[in-house]
């Protein structure tokens, strides 16, 4: 169902089951799959592809050109959004640049609250939560099940690992390892995300092992290489420790301490 007051470019491709509210504007090279609901006063520019059963609330801006002075009008850059995401009021999500992978990508089942900004070339996984006002600079990677507290800010090229958590108003300049809670300006590590892990069904033994791994990394005044060596025994028993070690080895910016 499309409102008579919506402006939809003839070159846009919308499934017949898509709902578009009044005064929304859908540009050319926009594709939207079945079941997606778009509220009033939303602007979506292409190239943008949006999957099934999303909810996009009023005054959101999706697929606008990147806020990057290097952007030269390249037409091949795009925004891709998966299925069952909820994108609330006044969110802005920009498309990619050729300096990245030419794409900003949002996965499935994400909850992106009001006033959030996701900049060019960001890669967002599945089942993340962005509380109000959380913002990402360009080229940020947010892995599955991450929670960003309200008004958290993430510096460009940073990575937040699976199940990590940032407290409200955190300013994040380095990578956040999986399962870790950070908070503050500048953000510091404050233990593992115990409550989040419990809610997602992690066993008591796994949570205890992750807590032990956290102490090895953060409390023993060691280098990352020394910590990885001491995690050998734990990672043989718990695959989550292997994920943590892999993240530490791959981190390019260093981790939040």
Residue, then its C-alpha position, 0 to 999 in steps of 0.5 A: x500500500x502506497x500513500x497517495x501523498x508519497x513520491x516514488x520514482x518510477x524506477x524504484x522496485x517495491x514489492x506490492x506488499x510494501x507500505x509507504x506512508x504519506x510524504x515519504x520519498x523513494x528514489x530511483x535504484x531503490x529496491x524494497x522487499x515484501x512486508x516492509x513498512x515505511x512511515x511518513x516523511x521518510x527519504x530513501x535514495x538509491x542505490x539501496x536494497x532493503x529486505x523483508x519485514x523491516x519497519x522504518x519510522x518517520x524522518x529517517x534518511x537512508x541511502x544518502x551520499x556519504x559525509x566524506x570529502x573524498x566522495x566524488x559522486x561514484x554511482x556504484x556505491x550503495x546501501x544494503x539492509x537485510x530483514x526484520x530491522x527496526x529503524x526508528x525516528x530521525x536515523x541516518x544511514x549513508x551509503x558506501x564509498x569506493x575507498x571502502x567496499x562501496x557498501x554500507x551493510x546492515x544485517x538482520x533483526x537489528x534494533x536501531x533507536x531514534x537519532x542514530x547515525x551509521x556512516x559510510x562503509x559501516x558493516x553491521x551484523x545481526x541482532x544488534x541494539x543501538x540505543x538512542x543517539x548512538x553514532x558510528x564514524x566511517x568503516x566501523x564494524x559491529x558484530x552480532x549481538x552487540x549493544x551500544x548504549x545511548x549516545x555512544x560514539x565509535x571512531x572510524x575503523x574500529x571493530x566491536x566484537x560479538x556480544x560486547x556492550x558499551x555504556x551510555x555516552x561512551x567514546x570508543x577509539x579502539x577495538x572492543x573484544x567480544x564479550x567485553x563491557x566498556x564505558x566512559x570518555x575515553x572508553x575503558x574495559x569494565x569486565x565481561x558482559x555477564x548479563x547479556x551473556x546470561x540473557x543469550x543462554x551462555x552456560x555458567x561455565x562458559x561465563x566463568x571461563x570468559x571472566x577468567x580470560x578477561x582477567x588474563x588479558x586485562x589484570x595481569x599487566x601483560x602484552x597481548x601476545x603474552x595473554x594469548x599464550x596463557x589462554x591456550x588451555x582455556x581455548x581448547x575447552x571453550x570455543x568462545x575463548x578461541x573467538x576472543x583469541x582470533x579477535x585479539x590477533x586480528x585487531x589493527x587498532x589495538x583494544x580498549x584497555 
